[in-house]
Amino acid sequence: MGIGGWVDSSGDKYSRMVNNRASRAHFVQQVIGFIEKYGFTGLDLDWEFPSFPHKNSFSTPATASDKNGFSMLLAELSAVFKPRKLHLSAAVSPDSVVVDAAYDVPGLSQHLDWVGLMAYDYHGPWDRKTGHVAPLHHHNGDVSPRFNVDFSINYWLSKGLRKDKLVLGMPMYGKSFTLANPSNNGLNAPISGPGRGGPITNAGGTLAFYEICSSVKRYHWNIKRESDGSMGPYAFKGDQWVSYDDISDIKKKSELIKSMGLGGGMVWTPAFDDFKNTCGCGRYPLLTALSSTLNGGPAPHVRNCAS
């Protein structure tokens, strides 16, 4: 069972709950009752983010005590989950600034079965220029050395998270942009706003992988990759531009999980993968790449899949 998410995290309800002992106890009691009634195997908490103002709700204050309150909530949940053999996890920010403000990392490492690192949305239309949604390594053109998967993993580990509890998140979507000048179509190009919504998802600034691979295959979007291999591809046509991870990038990140001895991989969201084999690489090619790399088995071919 999951609670939270970007939209649900606006407002102060989670802050008020974690900072009040009686409210925490009531929450724990209600969660246990709901889990046992409906047969769930655990709880994933996705509060975005403790002790940090919500970007979509500037009226939501940053409360420093959230950090300790969240850690206390996890300890209290863990105390009742473990005897029942229930799983407890949390989705967390990849940004070191948020990590320092929001999380008692040793406490999370102690009380959680795993920590889902949301290693995506490093860049988007809010930057007012093009950028990659989930770069694996730092790129010389990036404004900050911290906006990449490699930095985020190592920062969390340096703060005390057990590596076998870190589950690396990967995007099944791309961040899209509308170019200010279609002839200026590289990284860090000025934009006029988010990209147009896709034909199915209809969400400005975001395209599902199946929408991206369809645009590449059917409408012949141009694909570019940086020569240093620091990030996945980006594709563009006219004034529309999108960055994303393809099969080879998912495999590369999955291989990193194995080589570092991390806890595993997760995705947001399976519904954005090419579940109908629209683009000719089989059903769920990104999920298949993740699973086959971590568990062994045949990997999907890359041809004609937005690569």
PEJO-V646220 format. One record per pair of residues at least 12 apart in sequence whose C-alpha atoms are under 6 Angstrom apart, sorted by the first residue. I is the first residue (numbers start at 1). J is the second residue. D is the distance in Angstrom with one decimal. If there is no record, write none. Layout:
i: {I,I}
j: {J,J}
d: {D,D}
This chain:
i: {1,2,2,2,3,3,4,4,5,6,9,9,10,10,11,15,18,18,19,41,42,42,42,43,44,44,45,46,46,50,50,50,51,51,51,51,51,51,67,67,75,78,88,88,89,89,89,89,90,90,91,91,92,92,93,94,94,94,105,105,106,109,114,114,115,115,115,116,117,117,117,118,119,119,120,120,121,122,122,124,125,128,129,129,129,129,130,130,130,131,131,132,133,133,135,135,136,136,136,136,136,137,137,163,164,164,165,166,166,167,167,167,168,168,169,169,169,170,171,171,172,172,172,172,172,173,173,173,174,174,174,174,174,175,175,175,175,176,176,176,176,176,177,177,177,177,178,178,178,178,178,178,178,179,179,179,180,182,182,208,209,209,210,210,213,213,216,221,221,221,222,222,223,232,232,247,251,254,279}
j: {43,43,44,45,45,46,46,47,46,48,47,48,54,57,60,66,69,70,69,86,86,87,88,88,89,90,90,90,91,66,67,102,63,64,66,67,101,102,102,103,111,111,112,113,112,113,114,115,115,116,116,117,117,118,118,118,119,152,160,161,160,161,165,166,165,166,167,167,167,168,169,169,149,169,133,134,133,134,147,175,194,191,188,189,190,191,187,188,189,187,188,243,175,243,148,231,148,149,150,230,231,150,230,262,262,263,263,262,263,263,264,265,265,266,265,266,267,267,267,268,209,268,269,272,273,207,208,209,206,207,242,243,244,205,206,242,243,195,205,206,241,242,194,195,240,241,191,192,193,194,195,239,240,191,192,239,192,238,239,272,272,273,273,274,305,306,306,235,236,237,235,236,235,245,249,286,289,290,305}
d: {4.8,5.7,4.6,6.0,5.2,6.0,4.5,5.2,5.3,5.9,5.6,5.5,6.0,6.0,5.3,5.9,4.7,5.7,5.2,5.5,4.8,4.3,5.7,5.1,4.7,5.1,4.5,5.8,4.9,5.2,5.9,4.7,4.7,4.9,5.0,6.0,5.9,5.1,5.0,5.4,5.8,5.8,5.4,5.6,5.2,5.7,5.1,5.7,5.3,6.0,4.4,6.0,5.2,5.9,5.7,5.9,5.5,5.2,5.9,6.0,5.1,5.1,4.3,6.0,5.9,5.1,5.8,4.8,6.0,5.2,5.4,4.9,5.8,5.3,5.6,4.6,4.9,5.9,5.6,5.8,5.2,5.7,5.1,5.2,4.4,5.1,5.4,4.7,5.3,5.7,5.9,5.1,5.8,6.0,5.0,4.2,5.5,4.8,5.8,5.6,5.3,5.6,4.7,5.0,4.6,4.2,4.9,5.6,5.1,5.0,4.7,5.0,4.6,6.0,5.8,4.7,5.3,4.8,5.8,5.2,5.6,5.8,5.8,5.4,5.6,5.6,4.3,4.8,5.7,5.3,6.0,5.2,4.3,5.5,4.7,5.6,5.6,4.5,4.5,5.4,5.6,4.1,4.3,3.8,6.0,5.2,5.5,5.7,5.4,5.5,4.6,5.4,4.9,4.3,5.9,4.8,4.9,5.6,4.7,4.7,5.6,5.5,5.8,4.6,5.6,4.5,5.7,6.0,5.4,5.2,5.3,5.3,4.4,4.9,5.9,5.5,5.7,5.9,5.8}
